[in-house]
Every structure is written in C-alpha cells, then in structure tokens.
Amino acid sequence: MDIAVLIVALIYAIGFWTISWKYPPLALALIFAPAPFQNDLSAGVGAVRFSFSEINLVLAIPLFLAMLVVGARKGRLWPMFWPSVIYTLACVASALVRWHGGTATSSFAQMVLFLFVVVPVFALLARRPDDLKLALWGMLGVAAFFSVVELVQRSQYILGIHKNGVGGSLACALIVAVELWFHYSEKPTRHKTVLLVLMGLISMGLLLTLSRGGWLAAIGGITIIAALRRQFALMGRAALVMIPMLAIAWSLVPPDLRDYATSVSSTRGNIKQRYLNNDAALKAWQKNIWFGDGMGLRKEIDATNFVLFTLAETGIVGLITFVGMFVAFFNSLWHARSRLARDDFAFSLLCIGGGLMMSRLMQGMVDHYWARGPTMMAWAGAGMAMGALWFKTQIATDQLQRARALLSLHLLESLRRGRSATSTLPTLTRAELEAAQNALALVKNGKNASSHRLREPRGENDALAELAKRLRANGH
C-alpha cells in the first residue's frame, strides 16, 4: 500500500476518534448514512473487503470499547445476543465440516461485524433517541441522491453498484422515511412535508431500479411499521400521495424493461439462473443435512435465497438458529411496543428496527441476504430498536446522577457557609425530584451521599423534609 494512503488513513482515523469521542452521534452517522455506497475501499489489502461505512464501523470498535472501559457507556446483553451466539456456534460447526478458505474468512468477518459489533454500537453508543436522528436523516439524504441519479440515468448500475444493491438500500431508506413521517405527522413542524417529498422521490428511484427484491423489501418493512403502529388508515393516505408519482416513474420505463421487471418465466435468463443456483444449494445441503457444506458457500455461488443457502452452508441446525435470532428480535419488539408512547422517538426507533430487519428477510428470499449496504442498515436498525428499550432507563439514570450532584453540591455549600439549606434548595424538575427520592442519603456520619447505597423511593415532600431534617440535625 502506498505510504501516502497510509498517512491519509491515519489522519482520518485520529480525526474520527477525536471528534466522535466528544460527539458520538457523528460516529453513528458516518456508519449508517453512507451505507448505500457499497463500493470496496480495501485497496486489495487482505481477504476481507470493506466499504466506507464498514471502515467507520471498524474504527468505532476501539472508540466503543474505550467508552466501556472508562465507564462512559455501560455494557448490556441485548435479547438477540444468546441466539446470535448459538447461530455463530452452528456456523463454526459447519466450518469444521468443510473450510472454504478466504470466502469462509470473509463470511465470518461480515457475520461477526453485523451480529456482535453493529448491534451493540447502535444500541449503546447513543445516550438518547435524538442522538440517532443525524444518522437517519443523513441516510435519507444519500438515498435522495441515489434516487436523483437513477431518475437521470435509468441504469442497471449506479456508481458501480448493481440495481439489487441500490434497490435494497432505497427500500431501507423508504422504510425510514415512512416511519419518520408517521412520527412527525401529528406535530406542528415542516418535517412531514419534507418527508413526503423524500418518500415520493425515493419510491420513484426504487421503482426505476427494477429490483423486485427491493420492492418486496419495502412492502415487508412498511407493513411491519403499520402493524406496530396500528395506523393502516394513515398509511393508506400516504400511499394515495405516492401512487401518482409511482405512475409517472413507471411511464418512464421502456416496454422491454417493464416486461423484464414483471416476468417470472423460467425461460428468462435471470430467472433460469436463480433456479440453477437453488439446485446447487440443495445439492450442497444434501452432503450434510445437519451442518451443511461449510461457511463461505454463499460467496462462491450466487446466493439468491437465504433459506436454501443457509441450509447449504450450515444445514438444518444453522437454519433453525438463524431463524431463532429473528424470533427473539421480533418477540422483544412486540412486547416492548406497549411500553413506549407512540409519539416518543424511541418508539420510532423500535419501528425502524423492525421494518429494516423484515425488509432484509423479504429481499433475501429472492436475492442476496448478506449484502454489504442494506444488511448493515438492517442490523444497525436492530441495534437502534434494542437501544429504544434502554433509553428510558438511561435517561432516568442521567436524571438521578444530576439530582444527586445538585443536592450534594448544595449541601456542601450550605455546610461551608454554616446556614440552613432549606430556603435555597436548587430548582429541580419533577423528573429530577423523583430521581432525587433515591439519592437522599446526603448526610450520614458526616459523609457524602456518593458512598451510600440508594434508598427506596418516597414522596417528593418527604424527600425534601428528610434533607431539611438532616441539615438541622447537623446544626444548620
């Protein structure tokens, strides 16, 4: 590798770590927003290829670990963790059956990044739901750019990316736009108008890609969002706005390409090749029905059906454990939906995660599941959804810490001045007062509250009365 490239890479990495340490949402945006750019930037170094988004993900790993070490973030196990571990063990077992060399290494690296890096990074690096808005809006901007290019070029390849890759990315973007539109639809902001325009533009771009897998992905993801929100009527209103734009886009497609996009005849070359690929997958599976023919097979044969190729690679054990991850994920979403208010942005993250994960399953039935850009966004969405389950707890913890700090500082100042603190108690919000109920071991044997265990909650008046009582007991 050229020394100049190494120097530029080092400068970029240092800048990434420095800025992202102070503003973690930027790191999340640099991972998520450019995910549609699936071009390989690894410069031929090693067996594993990386896009710009994946490079940023790798750079985020030491940042994330450092935050865990210094206590800036707290590690948690997400609902999909153990199912993911079990699936990984099934993949290891299949690799022991047959090792596919470099393709197996690449497959394992990709899987580990998605399952065990992307999810916790997006679940834990953000401190509050709004921290993820930059990533989501950034991705919509990139998708709008791709859509405009598609409208102008109407090509099978956009910036060197195949139509199915572009279609999967635009499907993810449309799902995000729809959910954000739901979120802002009852708020007095201009966001909903901007989102309607983006929804129309991205849907036109998606239609013109002629990616049937992308179409299925969008339909599946939006259906999940409507089901979680139970707002099918509102979805119908949005569809009425988008239909005329889709009709205009379809009129731009030449007749021969319309036939190509809608035909499922086995005599067509692309359909016939898919049947051949599926036959090859079934033959590979029959070599070992329980553990398959080894990880990496999906990079040696055009893997256009995730069910058959999961069987081919990891057998029945692998397919069951793979599906188990999604069962655990959607089960956690379904039970969590009632714990969050519909107008809470955390609920939107829950819906986005569910929509993106379903979109990949739908597209994976007729196309590549382990694609670089869309799959990255889907598992990032899973991380957002997992984070949505924890944000309420995290916000309460932040309020508790702030309340303890305010009251402790006030106590110290009162002791220093030798007067009662009850008349100058700091102004706290109701949420902070509620948090302070667990932090009022402020004076005990002359020590600071930070060294004492938290007490059981009590009423706000009782909490403040307890503080005043202890201050008076110390002669103030």
Secondary structure as UniProt FT lines:
FT   HELIX           3..22
FT   HELIX           24..32
FT   TURN            33..36
FT   TURN            43..44
FT   HELIX           52..70
FT   TURN            79..80
FT   HELIX           81..97
FT   HELIX           102..112
FT   HELIX           113..118
FT   HELIX           119..124
FT   HELIX           129..132
FT   HELIX           133..153
FT   STRAND          157..158
FT   TURN            159..160
FT   STRAND          161..162
FT   HELIX           163..184
FT   TURN            185..186
FT   HELIX           191..208
FT   TURN            209..210
FT   HELIX           212..229
FT   HELIX           232..251
FT   HELIX           255..262
FT   TURN            266..267
FT   HELIX           269..285
FT   TURN            286..287
FT   TURN            289..293
FT   TURN            295..296
FT   HELIX           297..299
FT   TURN            300..302
FT   HELIX           306..336
FT   HELIX           337..339
FT   TURN            342..343
FT   HELIX           345..364
FT   TURN            365..366
FT   HELIX           372..417
FT   HELIX           422..424
FT   HELIX           430..436
FT   TURN            437..438
FT   TURN            445..446
FT   HELIX           449..451
FT   HELIX           460..473
FT   TURN            474..475
//
